[in-house]
Amino acid sequence: MKLVDLSFPSPAENLACDEALLDWCESGGGEEVLRFWASPEHFVVVGYANEVATEVNVAACEARGIPILRRCTGGGTVAQGPGCLNYALVLRIMADGPTRSISAANRFIMERNCVTIEALLGRRVEVCGQTDLAKDGLKFSGNSQRRRRKFLLFHGTFLLSFDLELMGKLLRMPSLQPDYRQSRSHEGFAANLNVPAAKVKAALRNSWAASGALSVSLGSEIAKLVEQKYSKPEWNLKF
């Protein structure tokens, strides 16, 4: 598995990079990938099928100049920015292996990440809902998946030192909630790990045996996705 530690200045470029990596692997790149990135600016990102007006306080985002984007994977709506560490896994789909189905891949990846972060923290961590990681019932990582024929993209966020109060200002209460949330507010449901990003990266890199640089430049593919998709209201606000 190759390691890509690469952050771009804009949320659109960072989201496009995840999709470009999936496209490259699917088209014959052949390499599995672990990527890390962080955003220098705040933004809100909705899941592929989310309705923006239902999930996002649009007026609050506009007042603060915070962009609203849509990702290519499912799951719920989140606020991101400084204090968050994002990662993406692009894994090969194996008909008889742990990535054979959506549910099998969720279980395989989440269980490995859970064990990894539990060892890092030295305290109990749980997989909650379908693709959340939580400590003491408080969510610190949310994840989502997109599948192609040969490869899948599984990406998520770790809250390290994020402004949790900002979540409640930018996001509405989600239309779909896991049972363990128990209708808690955003800031009452989430928690920061308060661990340096470098330590989380090292733990995940070792867990997934990721090393070596990717021998391809995807700059033009990323720019194309930004221009044609992630910078367009037709994509970001289509629901």
BAVO-523963 format. One record per residue (C-alpha): residue number from 1; residue in one letter; x, y, z. Coordinates in steps of 0.001 Angstrom, whole numbers, plus 500000, padded with zeros to 6 digits. Example, Ala and Ser with C-alpha at 12.3 -4.5 7.8 and 13.67 -1.06 7.14 Angstrom:
BEGIN
REC  nr rest     c1     c2     c3
REC   1    a 512300 495500 507800
REC   2    s 513670 498940 507140
END
This chain:
BEGIN
REC  nr rest     c1     c2     c3
REC   1    m 500000 500000 500000
REC   2    k 501297 503443 499042
REC   3    l 501257 506442 501376
REC   4    v 500076 509886 500225
REC   5    d 500385 512690 502785
REC   6    l 499037 515549 500702
REC   7    s 496853 518524 501582
REC   8    f 495585 521197 499224
REC   9    p 494617 524793 500081
REC  10    s 490928 524393 499253
REC  11    p 488270 521904 500390
REC  12    a 487274 521349 496759
REC  13    e 490784 520225 495818
REC  14    n 491015 517913 498807
REC  15    l 487704 516213 498047
REC  16    a 488646 515961 494391
REC  17    c 491954 514305 495291
REC  18    d 490186 511449 497086
REC  19    e 488002 510814 494063
REC  20    a 490935 511126 491659
REC  21    l 492826 508464 493614
REC  22    l 489832 506137 493320
REC  23    d 489549 506849 489589
REC  24    w 493264 506178 489072
REC  25    c 493185 502868 490900
REC  26    e 490024 501790 489099
REC  27    s 491477 502629 485694
REC  28    g 494477 500374 486198
REC  29    g 496780 502072 488696
REC  30    g 496682 498882 490679
REC  31    e 498059 500325 493924
REC  32    e 496131 500466 497173
REC  33    v 496504 503866 498853
REC  34    l 496366 505511 502273
REC  35    r 496112 509301 502130
REC  36    f 496199 511916 504903
REC  37    w 495092 515517 504567
REC  38    a 493945 518502 506587
REC  39    s 492068 521639 505608
REC  40    p 493389 525082 506559
REC  41    e 489877 526517 506311
REC  42    h 486487 525579 507687
REC  43    f 483881 524034 505410
REC  44    v 480750 521914 505518
REC  45    v 480514 518747 503451
REC  46    v 477272 516883 502842
REC  47    g 476993 513213 501976
REC  48    y 476199 512297 498390
REC  49    a 472420 512058 498916
REC  50    n 471962 514689 501653
REC  51    e 469567 517614 501204
REC  52    v 471489 520782 501970
REC  53    a 468579 522791 503388
REC  54    t 467643 519916 505712
REC  55    e 471129 519233 507063
REC  56    v 472904 522619 506938
REC  57    n 472273 526033 508470
REC  58    v 472883 527713 505134
REC  59    a 472428 531260 506466
REC  60    a 475055 530697 509168
REC  61    c 477514 529329 506625
REC  62    e 476929 532251 504276
REC  63    a 477337 534777 507098
REC  64    r 480727 533282 507963
REC  65    g 481845 532718 504387
REC  66    i 482048 528969 504968
REC  67    p 481630 526925 501785
REC  68    i 479226 524001 501483
REC  69    l 480412 521087 499367
REC  70    r 479174 517614 498484
REC  71    r 481382 514532 498570
REC  72    c 481140 511480 496326
REC  73    t 480476 509099 499239
REC  74    g 477385 508576 501381
REC  75    g 476908 509222 505064
REC  76    g 475907 512335 506948
REC  77    t 476830 515998 506909
REC  78    v 479853 517249 508845
REC  79    a 481717 520458 509588
REC  80    q 485464 520346 509081
REC  81    g 488542 522520 509216
REC  82    p 491519 523211 511472
REC  83    g 491730 520587 514195
REC  84    c 490539 517738 511943
REC  85    l 492675 515015 510405
REC  86    n 491249 513378 507304
REC  87    y 492298 510087 505790
REC  88    a 491318 508078 502733
REC  89    l 491817 504415 501937
REC  90    v 491539 503124 498380
REC  91    l 491318 499347 498631
REC  92    r 490944 496573 496106
REC  93    i 487563 494820 496100
REC  94    m 488049 491086 496510
REC  95    a 485107 488806 495756
REC  96    d 486066 486386 498516
REC  97    g 487774 488849 500862
REC  98    p 486938 491406 503552
REC  99    t 486042 494112 501017
REC 100    r 483544 491938 499115
REC 101    s 480503 494025 500133
REC 102    i 479638 497375 501676
REC 103    s 478923 495874 505072
REC 104    a 481967 493595 505025
REC 105    a 484281 496476 504087
REC 106    n 482763 498711 506764
REC 107    r 483340 496040 509386
REC 108    f 486874 495209 508219
REC 109    i 488109 498808 508086
REC 110    m 486329 500068 511179
REC 111    e 487503 497165 513343
REC 112    r 491110 497691 512292
REC 113    n 490937 501437 512882
REC 114    c 489240 500859 516225
REC 115    v 492003 498558 517462
REC 116    t 494628 500993 516175
REC 117    i 493223 504064 517924
REC 118    e 492451 502103 521083
REC 119    a 496125 501098 521315
REC 120    l 497195 504685 520661
REC 121    l 494943 506127 523365
REC 122    g 495387 503314 525861
REC 123    r 491648 503303 526527
REC 124    r 488507 501652 525209
REC 125    v 487235 502707 521779
REC 126    e 484050 501422 520156
REC 127    v 482635 501136 516662
REC 128    c 479200 502738 516934
REC 129    g 476441 503091 514388
REC 130    q 477814 501690 511159
REC 131    t 480971 503728 510618
REC 132    d 481616 505873 513703
REC 133    l 484361 505584 516285
REC 134    a 483507 506731 519810
REC 135    k 484994 506903 523286
REC 136    d 482684 507048 526309
REC 137    g 479754 507305 523906
REC 138    l 481154 510424 522218
REC 139    k 481901 510356 518496
REC 140    f 485365 511377 517333
REC 141    s 485444 509841 513853
REC 142    g 482882 509508 511065
REC 143    n 483454 507604 507821
REC 144    s 481839 506777 504489
REC 145    q 482378 504602 501422
REC 146    r 482043 504590 497659
REC 147    r 482503 501493 495529
REC 148    r 483484 500966 491945
REC 149    r 483905 497629 490203
REC 150    k 487502 496911 491256
REC 151    f 488285 499416 494023
REC 152    l 486530 501225 496840
REC 153    l 487119 504558 498534
REC 154    f 486696 504646 502299
REC 155    h 487425 507969 503924
REC 156    g 486779 509744 507190
REC 157    t 487756 512358 509736
REC 158    f 489321 512310 513183
REC 159    l 488419 515167 515507
REC 160    l 491663 516161 517206
REC 161    s 491185 519748 518402
REC 162    f 488196 521006 516404
REC 163    d 485878 523832 517485
REC 164    l 482940 521637 518511
REC 165    e 480645 524594 519188
REC 166    l 480960 525577 515540
REC 167    m 479220 522331 514562
REC 168    g 476033 523403 516291
REC 169    k 476117 526753 514529
REC 170    l 476678 525408 511016
REC 171    l 474714 522145 511074
REC 172    r 471089 521337 511748
REC 173    m 470169 518242 513695
REC 174    p 470685 515359 511264
REC 175    s 467633 513850 509608
REC 176    l 469035 510366 510301
REC 177    q 470697 509551 513618
REC 178    p 472316 506392 514991
REC 179    d 470599 505099 518114
REC 180    y 473582 505840 520342
REC 181    r 473315 509570 519585
REC 182    q 470099 509788 521640
REC 183    s 469161 513161 520089
REC 184    r 472170 514904 521629
REC 185    s 473316 518226 520166
REC 186    h 476348 518253 517909
REC 187    e 478643 519587 520615
REC 188    g 477129 517192 523165
REC 189    f 477653 514199 520885
REC 190    a 481197 514799 519614
REC 191    a 484602 514798 521291
REC 192    n 488170 515655 520377
REC 193    l 490950 513106 520772
REC 194    n 493459 515770 521857
REC 195    v 496239 513756 520263
REC 196    p 498815 515196 517820
REC 197    a 498033 514463 514189
REC 198    a 501491 512968 513712
REC 199    k 500742 510233 516234
REC 200    v 497436 509301 514600
REC 201    k 499083 509245 511182
REC 202    a 501902 507017 512412
REC 203    a 499487 504589 514055
REC 204    l 497320 504259 510947
REC 205    r 500316 504091 508624
REC 206    n 501726 501176 510616
REC 207    s 498360 499454 510914
REC 208    w 497768 499551 507151
REC 209    a 501438 498906 506261
REC 210    a 501529 501985 504037
REC 211    s 504874 503218 502749
REC 212    g 506517 504610 499656
REC 213    a 505402 507426 497411
REC 214    l 502758 507072 494731
REC 215    s 504463 507022 491328
REC 216    v 501900 509187 489564
REC 217    s 500865 512834 489489
REC 218    l 497122 513434 489515
REC 219    g 497239 517230 489313
REC 220    s 495349 517513 486037
REC 221    e 492710 515000 487114
REC 222    i 492176 516866 490394
REC 223    a 491921 520208 488618
REC 224    k 489374 518757 486197
REC 225    l 487222 517390 489010
REC 226    v 487334 520750 490798
REC 227    e 486402 522653 487645
REC 228    q 483648 520331 486491
REC 229    k 482268 519153 489831
REC 230    y 483437 520339 493253
REC 231    s 483341 524053 492438
REC 232    k 479874 523847 490863
REC 233    p 476610 524656 492687
REC 234    e 475010 522130 490354
REC 235    w 476944 519436 492214
REC 236    n 477304 520850 495722
REC 237    l 473733 522093 496087
REC 238    k 471912 519680 493792
REC 239    f 469712 518281 496579
END
